[in-house]
Structures are given as C-alpha cells and as structure tokens.
Amino acid sequence: MERFLFTLLVAHFLTQDEKIDPAKVAALLTGFAGTAVLIGPELLVDGSNAWGELACLGAALSYAFAGVYGRRFKILKIAPIEAAAGQVTASTGLILPIMLATEQPWALPALPSLTVWAALVGLALLSTALAYILYFRILAVAGATTLLLVTFLIPVTAILLGYLVLGEQISPREIFGALVIGSALLLIDGRVLEAFRRLRMAR
C-alpha cells in the first residue's frame, strides 16, 4: 500500500502524464480499506518497532522512484529483458561479496539438498528474472502508477496460497476484503467508470 501511495506522489510531481486524479485517490482509499479488511483486527496491534517501520517506508519510497525512473528505458529504447538482465546482474555483483563474507557457504557441513537447489533456481528464474521482465514490460506500457497496483494483490495472493498450499481456511471477511481490493483495481483502470458514464449519457 505504501508503495502505491508514494508512487502516486512521486509520479504526480516528476511526470507529466501520471498526475493524481479522483480515480486514483478513490482506488487508493478503496485498496487500503480492502487491505484493512483482509488483515482484520491485527491492523490495530502496535507491536512493531519504529526502525523497522521506517525501513519499510524507505523501501516503499525507493520502489516509487525506481518505477518513475524506469520509464526512461522506453524512451531510450531499452528492451524489458535488457533492463531486467542489467538490474539482476548488477544487484548480484553487489550482494555476492557480502554473501560470501557473512554466510561463508564453503563452511557448510554438507551440500544443500536437491530441493534447496530447485528452490533457488525457481526463485532466480521465475520469481526474479521473469518477474522483472514482466515488470519493465508493464512499466513501459502502463506507467508507474498502474504497475504498483500489484501491491494490492499481495495480501490476496498470500491468503490464496495459504488455502491452496497449506490448507488454511478462507473466512468470509477475507473474501470480502479481496472483492474490495478488486474494486480498487477497477477504479484505477477507469474503463468501468467510463462505461457507467456512457451508460448514463445514453439514457
């Protein structure tokens, strides 16, 4: 949610074609309401520390600037796969020395199992490489604000995976929250509201 809010603000001030409008404000408020419904009473529990919350806000702000900055790749005619490859390669080069210094994988008592290697490959190829290719593709086509709408789907996806993989139960409250989040996506898309407007004009 914070990512979308910061992206709204950053894109409003740093771009010419992604200004804040009533539809985006309505989508933000509706998405926040849906997320609050999904989380439930736990939303009001104050058990976290300030530094952790500030770190999350800083990460969300970084996502906002990254989305707006990434729009330049379309102007520079950099393909999504090239942008994704450059980002993943650079981040790997930066984190590799830190990983070797802190984790020291050569000191492990045994080699990781095949399951661990399969999880790493899946995380690298599907959840990272393919995800970033899609990220930069959608960014070039739809813009930073629309792209960050995916943050609304994170709690919905978590609940759905909990049901499918872990056998957790889905409550009516969670179903209602997912529907509210879905309505936020429809609001920001604008086509549903435009259809209603045309329907009223036709009458």
C-alpha positions as CSV (number, residue, x, y, z in Angstrom):
1,M,0.0,0.0,0.0
2,E,2.8,2.4,0.9
3,R,4.4,1.7,-2.5
4,F,1.3,2.8,-4.3
5,L,0.9,5.9,-2.2
6,F,4.5,7.0,-2.7
7,T,4.3,6.2,-6.4
8,L,1.2,8.4,-6.7
9,L,3.0,11.3,-5.1
10,V,6.4,10.8,-6.9
11,A,4.7,10.3,-10.3
12,H,2.5,13.4,-9.8
13,F,5.5,15.7,-9.2
14,L,8.0,14.1,-11.6
15,T,6.0,13.2,-14.6
16,Q,3.6,15.0,-17.0
17,D,1.2,12.2,-17.7
18,E,0.6,10.4,-14.4
19,K,-1.0,13.2,-12.3
20,I,-3.2,12.4,-9.3
21,D,-6.9,12.3,-10.3
22,P,-10.1,11.4,-8.4
23,A,-10.0,7.9,-9.8
24,K,-6.5,7.2,-8.3
25,V,-7.5,8.7,-5.0
26,A,-10.6,6.5,-4.9
27,A,-8.6,3.4,-5.8
28,L,-6.0,4.2,-3.1
29,L,-8.7,4.6,-0.4
30,T,-10.6,1.5,-1.6
31,G,-7.4,-0.6,-1.8
32,F,-6.4,0.5,1.7
33,A,-9.9,-0.4,3.0
34,G,-9.7,-3.8,1.4
35,T,-6.3,-4.5,2.8
36,A,-7.5,-3.4,6.3
37,V,-10.4,-5.9,6.0
38,L,-8.1,-8.7,5.0
39,I,-5.7,-8.1,7.9
40,G,-8.5,-7.7,10.3
41,P,-8.1,-6.6,14.0
42,E,-4.3,-7.3,13.8
43,L,-4.0,-4.0,11.9
44,L,-4.6,-2.1,15.2
45,V,-2.0,-4.1,17.2
46,D,1.1,-1.9,17.8
47,G,3.9,-4.4,18.4
48,S,6.5,-3.3,15.9
49,N,9.5,-1.0,16.3
50,A,10.0,2.4,14.7
51,W,13.2,1.5,12.9
52,G,11.5,-1.5,11.2
53,E,8.6,0.7,10.1
54,L,10.9,3.4,8.8
55,A,12.9,0.8,6.8
56,C,9.6,-0.4,5.2
57,L,8.7,3.2,4.3
58,G,12.1,3.8,2.9
59,A,11.8,0.7,0.7
60,A,8.4,1.8,-0.5
61,L,9.7,5.2,-1.4
62,S,12.6,3.6,-3.3
63,Y,10.1,1.5,-5.3
64,A,8.3,4.7,-6.2
65,F,11.4,6.4,-7.5
66,A,12.5,3.3,-9.3
67,G,9.2,3.0,-11.1
68,V,9.3,6.6,-12.3
69,Y,13.0,6.3,-13.2
70,G,12.4,3.1,-15.1
71,R,10.0,4.9,-17.5
72,R,13.1,6.3,-19.2
73,F,14.0,2.9,-20.6
74,K,11.2,3.1,-23.0
75,I,12.4,6.5,-24.3
76,L,16.0,5.1,-24.5
77,K,14.6,2.1,-26.4
78,I,16.0,-0.4,-23.9
79,A,14.0,-3.7,-24.1
80,P,12.4,-5.1,-20.9
81,I,14.7,-8.1,-21.0
82,E,17.8,-5.9,-21.2
83,A,16.7,-3.8,-18.3
84,A,15.9,-6.9,-16.2
85,A,19.2,-8.5,-17.1
86,G,21.2,-5.4,-16.2
87,Q,19.4,-4.9,-12.9
88,V,19.7,-8.5,-11.7
89,T,23.3,-8.8,-12.8
90,A,24.3,-5.6,-11.1
91,S,22.5,-6.5,-7.9
92,T,24.1,-9.9,-7.9
93,G,27.5,-8.4,-8.3
94,L,26.8,-6.0,-5.3
95,I,25.5,-8.6,-2.9
96,L,27.8,-11.5,-3.8
97,P,30.8,-10.2,-1.7
98,I,28.5,-9.6,1.2
99,M,27.0,-13.1,1.0
100,L,30.5,-14.7,0.8
101,A,31.7,-12.7,3.8
102,T,28.7,-13.3,6.0
103,E,27.3,-16.7,5.0
104,Q,30.5,-18.5,4.1
105,P,28.8,-21.3,2.2
106,W,32.1,-23.3,2.0
107,A,31.8,-23.8,5.7
108,L,28.5,-25.8,5.5
109,P,28.7,-29.3,6.9
110,A,27.1,-30.7,3.8
111,L,26.0,-29.6,0.3
112,P,22.4,-28.3,0.1
113,S,19.8,-30.9,-1.0
114,L,18.3,-31.1,-4.4
115,T,15.1,-29.4,-3.1
116,V,17.1,-26.4,-1.9
117,W,18.8,-26.1,-5.3
118,A,15.4,-26.4,-7.1
119,A,14.0,-23.6,-4.8
120,L,17.0,-21.4,-5.6
121,V,16.6,-22.0,-9.4
122,G,12.9,-21.2,-9.2
123,L,13.5,-18.1,-7.1
124,A,16.1,-16.9,-9.6
125,L,14.4,-17.7,-12.9
126,L,10.7,-17.3,-12.1
127,S,10.4,-15.0,-9.1
128,T,13.2,-12.7,-10.1
129,A,14.3,-12.8,-13.7
130,L,10.9,-13.4,-15.3
131,A,9.2,-11.2,-12.8
132,Y,11.5,-8.3,-13.7
133,I,11.0,-8.8,-17.4
134,L,7.2,-8.5,-16.9
135,Y,7.8,-5.6,-14.5
136,F,9.7,-3.5,-17.1
137,R,7.3,-4.5,-19.9
138,I,4.2,-3.4,-17.9
139,L,6.1,-0.2,-16.8
140,A,6.7,0.7,-20.4
141,V,3.1,0.1,-21.4
142,A,1.0,1.2,-18.4
143,G,3.2,3.5,-16.4
144,A,4.5,3.5,-12.8
145,T,1.2,4.2,-11.0
146,T,-0.7,1.4,-12.7
147,L,2.3,-1.0,-12.2
148,L,2.3,-0.5,-8.5
149,L,-1.3,-1.7,-8.2
150,V,0.2,-5.1,-7.9
151,T,0.9,-4.3,-4.2
152,F,-2.9,-4.5,-3.6
153,L,-2.8,-8.2,-4.7
154,I,0.0,-9.2,-2.3
155,P,-2.4,-10.0,0.7
156,V,-4.9,-11.6,-1.6
157,T,-2.2,-13.9,-3.1
158,A,-0.8,-14.8,0.3
159,I,-4.3,-15.8,1.5
160,L,-5.0,-17.8,-1.7
161,L,-1.6,-19.6,-1.5
162,G,-2.3,-20.4,2.2
163,Y,-5.6,-22.0,1.2
164,L,-4.2,-24.0,-1.8
165,V,-0.8,-25.0,-0.4
166,L,-1.2,-25.0,3.4
167,G,-4.8,-26.0,3.6
168,E,-5.8,-22.8,5.6
169,Q,-9.4,-21.8,5.7
170,I,-10.7,-18.6,4.0
171,S,-13.1,-16.6,6.0
172,P,-16.0,-14.5,4.7
173,R,-14.1,-11.4,5.9
174,E,-11.1,-12.3,3.7
175,I,-13.4,-12.9,0.7
176,F,-15.0,-9.6,1.2
177,G,-11.6,-7.9,1.5
178,A,-10.4,-9.5,-1.7
179,L,-13.5,-8.2,-3.5
180,V,-12.9,-4.7,-2.1
181,I,-9.3,-4.8,-3.4
182,G,-10.6,-6.0,-6.8
183,S,-12.9,-3.0,-6.9
184,A,-9.9,-0.7,-6.3
185,L,-8.2,-2.2,-9.4
186,L,-11.4,-1.5,-11.4
187,L,-11.4,2.1,-10.2
188,I,-7.9,2.9,-11.2
189,D,-8.3,1.2,-14.6
190,G,-11.0,3.7,-15.4
191,R,-12.8,1.7,-18.0
192,V,-15.6,0.6,-15.7
193,L,-16.3,4.1,-14.6
194,E,-16.2,5.3,-18.2
195,A,-18.7,2.5,-19.1
196,F,-21.1,3.7,-16.4
197,R,-20.7,7.3,-17.6
198,R,-21.5,6.4,-21.2
199,L,-24.5,4.3,-20.0
200,R,-25.9,7.3,-18.1
201,M,-25.4,9.6,-21.1
202,A,-27.1,7.0,-23.3
203,R,-30.2,7.2,-21.1
